[in-house]
Amino acid sequence: MNQVLEYARNNSATILDALGQHVVLAVLPLLLGVAVALPLGYLGVRFGWLYHPLLNVSGLIYSIPSLAVFVALPYVLGTKILSPVNIVVALALYTVALMARTVADGLRSVDPALTEAATAMGYQRTRRLLEVELPLAAPVILAGARVAAVSNISLVSVGALLGVGGLGALFTRGFQLDYTAPIIVGIVLSIALAAVADLLIVGFQRAVTPWTRAVKGA
């Protein structure tokens, strides 16, 4: 333990830089992926014939090994092998693959009686989606976002094998030097980062769905 603490003190700037890079590489794809998955999931519900193809394509994309995607993307995008853009695009694809189904399932879980009532009250399709359907589907959608966030934080480390990977760089450095301290620091910070991300999403869910707390309290 003393060895780990000493390493953390002596290399605090390097560790903080790796942590900051890890946050950006995990959060940016999450935001981009959710932004793309929301309309895709809605289309899968709006046009029923799209639902199963959406699930099949999403499952296929998510099954591709991350390292293979990281290696292939530079040839597809024309980027350098060490470019962080490869990690962002790859994790955004995984996020879309995971979240598109979650969004569709969340919207499909909304009670049709509630959407019919909103329509009867004069809600047009867009307003009904934004003010009724998405808020009611939020618990399901945000549960998927929690999984996507933790998954991204984990997968970013794989990018260290290509020279880009935030906290994963601590793992590779530890293995190269046969020195466990940076590996332990990387593991602890990865777990802490995943826990913080999960808590933030849970807090956001509680803020945007206050009625769920009322139901639990009752």
N, C-alpha and C positions, 0 to 999 in steps of 0.2 A: 504493500500500500504506500509506504514512504517513497518507493521508487516511482510510482505513478504520480504522486503529488509533486515530487521534484521535477518530473518531466513536464507536468502541466504548468508549473511555475516558470520553468526555463524556456518553454516554447509557447507561451500564452498567445503571442501575436500570430504564430502559425496556426494554432488551434482555432482561434477566433476567425481567422481568414477562411479556414476550411469550413467552419460552421456557417459563416455567412454565405459562402458559395453553395453549401448544401441546402440552405433555406431557399435561396433563389431558384436553384435547379429543381426543387421539389414543389414549391408553391406556384411558380409561373405556369408549369404544365397543368397543374390542377385547375387553375383559373381558366386557362385556355380550353382545356378539355371539357369543363362544365359548360362554358359558353357555347361550345359546339354541340354538346350532348343534349342540352335543353331543347333546341329546335328539332333535333333528330328524334328524340324520344317523343316529342309532341306529334311529329309526323307519323310515327309508328302507331300512335293511338288514333290520330285523326283519320288516317287511311289504314284500315285494318289489314289490308293485304301486305302492307310493309312491315308489320310487326314481326313475323317469323323470319323473313330475310334479315331484318335488323339484328335479331338475336343470333342468327347463324354467323353473320359477318363479324359481329362483336366478339362472339366466342372464338372465332378463327383468329382474329387479330390478337386477342388476349393470350392465346395459346402459343404464340411465337416467342421463342426464348429472347430475353432482353438483349443479351450480348450479340446475338445475330442481327437484331435490329440496329443496334449501335454501330456495328461494323458496316452494314449495308447502306445506311442512310447517307453517308458522305458521297457515295456513288450516285444516289438518287437525287440528292439536293445540290450536289456540286460543292459541298463544304469540305473543309479540312478535317482529317480524322480526329484531331484534338479539339475541334470547335465545340463549345458548350451547346451550340444550336442543335447538334445531333441528339444530345441528351434531352433537351427541352421538347423537341419534336417527337422523339420516341415515347417519352412519358405522357405527352399530350395524347398521343394515339392510344396508349393503354388506358388513360383516363376516359377518353371518349368511349372506348370499347366497354369499359366497366359501367360508366354512368348512363349511356344511352338506354340500356336495358332498365337500369334503376329508375330513370325518369319515366319511361314508358309504363313500368309496373306501378310506380307511384301514382301516375295520372289515372291508370286503369282501376286503382283501388278506391278512387273517390266515388262515393255513393251517387249513382245516377239521379236519385231523387233530389239531391242537393243541387246538381247542375240544372235539372229541370226547373227547380224552384227559382234559381237565379235567372234563368231564361224568362220565366213567367214574370219576374220583377223588372224585366226590360234590359237585362245585361246582354250586351252584344258579345260575340265570340271572344274577341281579344280581352275585353274587360273581365269576362267570366273566367278566362284562363288565368289572368294576372291576379284577380282579387278573390277568386273562389277555389279554382282547381289547384293551382300551384301551392297556395298556403296549406290546403288540406293534404296535398301530397308531400309537403315539406319533410315530415318525419321519415318517410321512406327514402326520399331523395338524399337527405342529409346523412342518413345511415350509410348510403352508398358512398357519399363524399368522405365519410370517416375512413372507410376501407381504402378508397383511392388515395387519400392523403398519407396514410400509414404505408401503403404499398409504394408510393412514390418515394417516400423517405428511405425506404429499404432499397429500392432499385437504383437510386442515385449512386449508391456506393459501388454498384457494378461498373459504373463508368470509370472508376479509378483504374480499372484494367487497361483503359485506353488513354489514361493520363488526365482524365477529367472526372471528378467524382466527389468533391467536397470532403466529407469525413472519411470517405473510402481511401483517400490518400494516406490517412494515418494507418489504415490496415496494411496497405501495400508497403509503406515505409517500415512498419514493424516486422513484417515477414521478411523483407529484404535484409534487415539488420539483425534478425533473430532476437528482437527486443519486444517484450510483451506490453510495455507501458503505453506506447501510442495506440496499440490495438485495444487495450482496455478503455482508454480515454475515448476512442472512437465509438466503441460499443455503448458506453454509458451515455455519451452525448446523443447518439442515434436514438436510443430508447427514450431519453428525456425529450428529445425533439418530437418524437412520435406521440408521446403522452401529452405534450403541450398542444400539438396540433389537434389531437382528439378532443381535449378539453375546450379549446377555442370553438370548434364546430358544435360541440354539445351546448356551449353557452350561447352561440348564435341561434341554435335551434330553439332553446328555451325562450330567447328574446322574441323570435318571430312566430312562435306557436304558444302563446300564453294559455290558450284554452286547454292544452294538454295537461298543464300543471293543475288547472282547476278540476279536470276530470279525475286525475290521480288523487287530488285532495279529497274529493267527494267520495 
